[in-house]
Amino acid sequence: MPGTRCELRRVGSGKRLTFGQAGERELTDWMAEHARVCWVRHEEPWTGESALIAQLDLPLNLDQNRRHAFHPYLSGLRSSARAHARGLPISS
């Protein structure tokens, strides 16, 4: 994300991870500018999820999306951020 560096941190009991108020705001702003969302009403929406993930280019969706070229990079980035956060003191 452009802008300030957002650092993942442990909060509360230490089990929850967040970017903090400023980081979450930056993430929200980035998503408002770049993310696109749509929906379709369906009686059993879970039945089509796998098919949609297989057909669409969803680089930020790691679930059922190992075939995407971005998957290993994003998985590693998330894993590193979680490991780093767990080594930091809990934020208030």
N, C-alpha and C positions, 0 to 999 in steps of 0.2 A: 504494500500500500504506500502511496506517496505521502509526503508530509512527515510528521513526527514519528519517531520509532515507537511502536506500541509494544509493550512488553507484557507477556502473559504472566499472571501472578496468581498465587493461592489466596483465597479470601475465606472469611468465616472460620469454620472448623479446620480449614486447610484442604478439604477434599474438592471444593469447587474452584474452578479456574476461570479467570476473567481478565480482560485487558484494562480493567478499571474504567472509571467514568469517562475520562478524556479519550481513552483508546476505543471504548465502545461507541462513543459519539463519532469518532473518526471512521470507524468501521461502518456505522449506520449511514454516514454521509457518502462513503465510497459505494455502498450498496445502492443507495438512492440514485446515484449517478450511473452506475454500471450494470446493476443486476436487473433482470427482467423476470417477471412472474406472471403466470397465467394459470387458469384453473378450468376444469370441466366438471360439471356435476355428473356423478356416476353412483349407481346403487352399491357397487362393490369396488371402490377405487383402488384397493390393494391388488386387484387382479391384473391391472394394466401397468403397474409400476415397473416391473422388470422389462416389459416390452418397450416402454418409453425410454428407460435408461439405455437400453440397447440401441435404440434408433436415434437418440438425440446426442448432441455434443455438450456434455455437462461436466466441464473440467473440475468444478468445485465439489461435486457429489462423489464421494469415495465409495459409498455403499453400492455394491453390485456394478462397479465401474472400473474394475482393474484393467480393462483393455485400453482405457484412455492413456495416451502418452504422458499426460501430466500427473497421473496417479502416483507413480513412485516418488516424484519430486515433492508433491504436496503431502503425501504420507510421511516422508522423511522430515519435512519441515514441521509438521504438526507434532511428530514424535519428539523432535529436538526441543521444540518450544515447551512441551509438557515436562520433559526431563529437566530443562533449565529452571522452569517455574517451581518444580518440586524441591529444588536445591536452594531456593530463596526463602527468606522469612515470610511469614503470612502477612499480607497487607490488611490494613483496616478498611 
